[in-house]
Amino acid sequence: MPVTHRSTTVRLAVLGAVALFSLGALSACSGDPGHPESTAETPLSQSPVADALYRCITASGWEVTLTDDGGIDASSNTIPAEQYDRYLADTWACNRTVSARFPVDDRQKRLLYDAELRERDCLAAQGYAVADAPSLQAFLDGYESAPWSAMASSGVADRSETMSDAEWQTINQACPQPVPGALH
């Protein structure tokens, strides 16, 4: 589940095959001067999954930024409030397509679980309340229908709408949200 930061930034954690996410046909495109026009073979970040999601969202006409760690940042300067619902619908459609293209196998799910536990510990060390993690089996069983993430179950998610940009960036740099496809 994406964690939203105020109206200025939306950060999506790509969750692979989570039923909430998907992507289909991709086209090489650009809309961000920081990311020159490229082909599907040209990596843009550490994660081919995030690259595919970025390409799909920009192909849908949205101006977003792909961070090196696989995050998608969307600014209220480029996504007007009155278009936010359409942006979210397009993003979820892209996520469904990407998930179909990059299914997450059991090994990746286990790596994601371990990465989420590390993020949970990091968030707690930063002073944020974080809900107890599910067991590995519960995480695996609920992966498609009720995905769990440390960030979404933390005090960060509760405060994300009112955090300053600097605080949001600091916590995401200190405790990066794991991205399947970039886990090894």
C-alpha positions as CSV (number, residue, x, y, z in Angstrom):
1,M,0.0,0.0,0.0
2,P,1.5,3.3,-0.9
3,V,2.3,5.7,1.8
4,T,1.2,9.3,0.9
5,H,3.1,12.3,2.0
6,R,0.9,15.4,2.3
7,S,-0.3,16.6,-1.1
8,T,3.2,17.3,-2.3
9,T,4.6,13.8,-2.7
10,V,3.4,10.3,-3.2
11,R,5.9,7.5,-2.7
12,L,5.0,4.1,-4.0
13,A,6.6,1.0,-2.9
14,V,6.3,-1.5,-5.7
15,L,5.0,-4.7,-4.2
16,G,5.4,-7.0,-7.2
17,A,2.5,-9.3,-7.5
18,V,0.3,-7.7,-4.9
19,A,-3.2,-7.8,-6.2
20,L,-3.4,-4.1,-5.8
21,F,-0.7,-3.5,-8.4
22,S,-0.2,-4.5,-12.1
23,L,1.2,-3.4,-15.5
24,G,0.9,-4.6,-19.2
25,A,2.3,-3.2,-22.4
26,L,5.1,-0.7,-21.9
27,S,6.5,1.9,-24.1
28,A,9.7,3.8,-23.9
29,C,8.9,7.4,-23.0
30,S,10.1,10.4,-21.1
31,G,8.5,13.3,-19.5
32,D,11.1,14.1,-16.9
33,P,14.3,15.9,-17.9
34,G,16.1,13.8,-15.3
35,H,15.3,10.6,-17.2
36,P,16.2,10.8,-20.9
37,E,14.1,8.8,-23.4
38,S,15.2,5.2,-23.1
39,T,14.2,1.7,-24.1
40,A,12.9,-1.0,-21.9
41,E,16.5,-2.5,-21.9
42,T,18.0,0.7,-20.5
43,P,18.0,0.6,-16.7
44,L,16.8,3.7,-15.0
45,S,17.1,2.6,-11.3
46,Q,18.2,-0.4,-9.3
47,S,14.9,-2.2,-10.0
48,P,13.5,-3.3,-13.4
49,V,10.1,-3.4,-11.7
50,A,10.3,0.2,-10.7
51,D,11.6,1.1,-14.1
52,A,8.6,-0.6,-15.7
53,L,6.2,1.2,-13.3
54,Y,7.8,4.5,-14.1
55,R,7.6,4.0,-17.8
56,C,3.9,3.0,-17.6
57,I,2.9,6.0,-15.4
58,T,4.8,8.4,-17.7
59,A,3.2,6.7,-20.7
60,S,-0.1,7.5,-19.1
61,G,0.8,11.2,-19.3
62,W,1.9,11.8,-15.6
63,E,5.0,13.7,-14.7
64,V,6.7,11.7,-12.0
65,T,10.2,11.1,-10.8
66,L,11.9,7.8,-10.5
67,T,14.4,7.7,-7.6
68,D,17.6,5.6,-7.7
69,D,16.2,3.3,-5.0
70,G,13.1,2.5,-7.0
71,G,10.6,5.0,-5.6
72,I,8.1,6.9,-7.6
73,D,7.7,10.5,-6.5
74,A,4.7,12.6,-7.7
75,S,4.4,16.3,-6.9
76,S,1.3,18.3,-6.4
77,N,3.0,20.8,-8.7
78,T,2.5,18.3,-11.6
79,I,-0.6,16.4,-10.4
80,P,-3.4,18.9,-9.6
81,A,-5.6,17.9,-6.7
82,E,-8.6,17.6,-9.1
83,Q,-6.7,14.9,-11.1
84,Y,-5.4,13.0,-8.1
85,D,-8.1,10.3,-8.2
86,R,-7.4,9.7,-11.9
87,Y,-3.6,9.6,-11.2
88,L,-4.2,6.9,-8.5
89,A,-6.4,4.9,-10.8
90,D,-3.7,5.0,-13.6
91,T,-1.0,4.1,-11.1
92,W,-2.9,1.1,-9.7
93,A,-3.6,0.0,-13.3
94,C,0.1,0.3,-14.1
95,N,0.9,-1.6,-10.9
96,R,-1.4,-4.5,-12.0
97,T,0.4,-4.6,-15.3
98,V,3.9,-4.6,-13.8
99,S,2.9,-7.3,-11.3
100,A,1.8,-9.6,-14.1
101,R,5.0,-8.9,-16.0
102,F,7.3,-9.4,-12.9
103,P,5.7,-12.0,-10.7
104,V,7.2,-12.3,-7.3
105,D,8.3,-15.9,-6.5
106,D,8.5,-17.4,-3.0
107,R,12.2,-16.5,-2.8
108,Q,11.5,-12.8,-3.5
109,K,8.6,-12.8,-1.0
110,R,10.9,-14.2,1.7
111,L,13.5,-11.5,0.8
112,L,10.8,-8.9,1.0
113,Y,9.7,-10.1,4.4
114,D,13.2,-9.9,5.7
115,A,13.6,-6.4,4.3
116,E,10.3,-5.3,5.8
117,L,11.5,-6.6,9.2
118,R,14.7,-4.6,8.8
119,E,12.7,-1.5,7.9
120,R,10.4,-2.1,10.9
121,D,13.5,-2.2,13.2
122,C,14.9,1.0,11.6
123,L,11.6,2.9,11.9
124,A,11.4,1.8,15.6
125,A,15.0,2.9,16.1
126,Q,14.0,6.3,14.6
127,G,11.3,6.6,17.3
128,Y,8.2,5.7,15.3
129,A,5.6,3.3,16.6
130,V,5.4,0.3,14.4
131,A,2.8,-2.5,14.6
132,D,4.0,-6.0,15.2
133,A,5.0,-7.8,12.1
134,P,3.0,-10.8,11.0
135,S,4.7,-14.2,11.0
136,L,6.4,-15.2,7.8
137,Q,3.6,-17.6,7.0
138,A,0.9,-14.9,7.6
139,F,2.9,-12.5,5.4
140,L,3.1,-15.1,2.6
141,D,-0.5,-16.1,3.0
142,G,-1.7,-12.5,2.8
143,Y,0.7,-11.3,0.2
144,E,-1.8,-11.1,-2.6
145,S,-4.9,-10.1,-0.6
146,A,-3.7,-8.1,2.4
147,P,0.0,-7.1,2.0
148,W,1.8,-5.9,5.0
149,S,4.6,-3.3,5.0
150,A,6.5,-1.8,7.9
151,M,6.0,1.8,6.6
152,A,2.3,1.5,6.1
153,S,1.8,0.0,9.6
154,S,4.0,2.6,11.3
155,G,3.6,6.0,12.8
156,V,5.2,7.4,9.7
157,A,2.0,6.5,7.7
158,D,-0.1,8.2,10.4
159,R,1.9,11.4,10.1
160,S,2.8,11.3,6.4
161,E,0.1,13.8,5.4
162,T,1.5,16.5,7.7
163,M,5.2,15.8,7.6
164,S,7.6,18.4,6.1
165,D,9.3,17.4,2.9
166,A,12.6,17.3,4.8
167,E,11.3,14.9,7.4
168,W,9.7,12.7,4.8
169,Q,13.0,12.5,2.8
170,T,15.0,11.9,6.0
171,I,12.9,8.9,7.1
172,N,12.9,7.4,3.6
173,Q,16.6,7.7,3.3
174,A,17.3,6.3,6.8
175,C,14.7,3.5,6.4
176,P,14.2,2.9,2.7
177,Q,11.0,1.1,1.6
178,P,12.0,-2.2,0.1
179,V,11.3,-2.8,-3.6
180,P,10.8,-6.3,-4.9
181,G,13.0,-6.9,-8.0
182,A,15.8,-5.0,-6.3
183,L,16.2,-7.5,-3.5
184,H,19.1,-10.0,-3.7
